[in-house]
Amino acid sequence: MKGGFRMAIEKNVGRLDRNIRLAIVFIIAFLYFSGNISGLAAAILVIIGVLLVITSWLNFCPLYRLFGINTRK
């Protein structure tokens, strides 16, 4: 197998969906850096925020694929 393992990622996150995800990330970041959330809640929300950024950047959400959802037009 020349070139190694390659997995095709079918983009399934649309523009509006991506913008909503990024807006949520900005809200989480604001709450975190303003000190409104801390401890376990902050850790969980930061992890969710990182996942939202990654899925927005890739335009791919594994959960959407699992459930057959596609918001990309």
C-alpha positions as CSV (number, residue, x, y, z in Angstrom):
1,M,0.0,0.0,0.0
2,K,1.9,3.0,-1.3
3,G,1.5,6.3,0.7
4,G,0.1,4.7,3.9
5,F,-3.4,4.6,5.3
6,R,-5.8,7.3,4.1
7,M,-9.3,7.9,5.3
8,A,-11.6,10.0,3.2
9,I,-13.4,12.5,5.3
10,E,-16.7,13.5,3.7
11,K,-17.5,17.1,4.8
12,N,-20.8,17.2,6.6
13,V,-20.8,20.5,8.5
14,G,-22.2,23.6,6.7
15,R,-21.4,27.2,7.0
16,L,-24.2,28.1,9.4
17,D,-23.5,25.1,11.6
18,R,-19.8,26.0,11.7
19,N,-20.6,29.6,12.7
20,I,-22.8,28.4,15.5
21,R,-20.1,26.1,16.7
22,L,-17.6,28.9,16.7
23,A,-20.0,31.3,18.5
24,I,-20.4,28.7,21.2
25,V,-16.6,28.4,21.5
26,F,-16.3,32.2,21.9
27,I,-18.9,32.1,24.7
28,I,-17.1,29.3,26.5
29,A,-13.8,31.2,26.1
30,F,-15.4,34.4,27.5
31,L,-16.9,32.5,30.5
32,Y,-13.6,30.8,31.2
33,F,-11.3,33.8,30.9
34,S,-13.7,36.1,32.8
35,G,-13.7,33.6,35.7
36,N,-17.4,32.8,35.5
37,I,-16.7,29.0,35.2
38,S,-14.0,27.0,36.9
39,G,-13.2,23.6,38.1
40,L,-14.8,20.5,36.5
41,A,-17.3,22.5,34.6
42,A,-14.6,24.6,33.0
43,A,-12.6,21.5,32.1
44,I,-15.6,19.9,30.5
45,L,-16.6,23.0,28.6
46,V,-13.0,23.6,27.4
47,I,-12.8,20.1,26.0
48,I,-16.2,20.6,24.3
49,G,-14.9,23.9,22.9
50,V,-11.7,22.2,21.5
51,L,-13.8,19.5,19.8
52,L,-16.1,22.2,18.3
53,V,-13.1,24.1,16.9
54,I,-11.7,20.9,15.4
55,T,-15.0,19.8,13.8
56,S,-15.5,23.4,12.5
57,W,-12.0,23.5,11.0
58,L,-12.4,20.1,9.4
59,N,-16.0,20.7,8.3
60,F,-16.6,17.1,9.6
61,C,-18.5,15.8,12.6
62,P,-18.2,12.1,13.4
63,L,-21.6,12.2,15.2
64,Y,-23.2,13.6,12.1
65,R,-21.8,10.8,10.1
66,L,-23.0,8.2,12.6
67,F,-26.6,9.6,12.5
68,G,-26.6,10.4,8.7
69,I,-26.8,14.2,9.2
70,N,-25.4,16.6,6.7
71,T,-25.8,20.3,7.0
72,R,-23.5,21.1,4.1
73,K,-25.3,22.2,1.0
